[in-house]
Amino acid sequence: MTINRYLFTIHSWFGLITGIFLLMLGLSGSLLIFKEELDHSFYHDLLTVKPQEIPLSLDSLYKITVKHYPNLDGMA
């Protein structure tokens, strides 16, 4: 095996490893950039609120919360 062939083989392996790293970097960056759009498309049903009853006042919501969680701090 000549030195040129040996260097070409090393260059090919390093290129493959670097290419895989750059592919993962690009995909993860795309996921971060399009996070809002992906959340909206994947979790549309979970992120949509459908009112089913009469809206409650803030005072009644506060009383319900204190009743269910009596030791909750910071709700004064």
N, C-alpha and C positions, 0 to 999 in steps of 0.2 A: 504494500500500500504506500503510495507516494505521499509526500507531505501536503501537496495540494488537495488530494482526495481526503486525507485525514482532517485538514482544516475545514473543508467543505462539509464533512459529516458533523463536526463540532458546531459549525455555524448553523447547520440545519436544525440540530437539536435545540440550541439556544433560541433560535427563531420560533420553533414550535412552542417551547415553554413560555417565551415572552408573548407570543400570540394568544395563548390560552389566558394568561394573566390580563392582557389588554381587553380580551373579550369579556372576562368577568368584570373588569373595571367599568367597561361601557354599559353592560347590562345592569349592574347595580346602580350606576349613575342615572340611567334612564328610569329605573324604578323610583329613585328618589325625586327626580324632576316631575314625573307624572303621578305622584302619590295621590293627589286630590282626585284626579280623573279616574285612576284605577279604583280607589275606594268607592267613588260614586257608582262606577259600573259594576263592581263585584258585590257591594253591600247596599244596593239601592233599597231593598226591602227593609233592612235594619235601620237605615238612616232616615226613613220616611215616617213621620208621625201622623197618625190618623186619629183625630179627636173622636171619642166615642160617647162622652157624657157632657154634662154641663160644666163649664170651667169653674174652678174653685177660687176663692179669694186668697190673697197672700196670708191673711190671718188664719184662715182655716187650714191652709197647707202647713203653716208653722206649728199649729196645735197638733196636727196629725204626725208631723215629724218628731216633735218632742214626746208625744205619746209612745211612738214606736222605739225611739232611741233616747231614753231619759238621761243617760250619762254622756251625751254628745256635748263636747266643749265647743265654745266659740259661736253659739247660736243665740246669744243674749241680745 
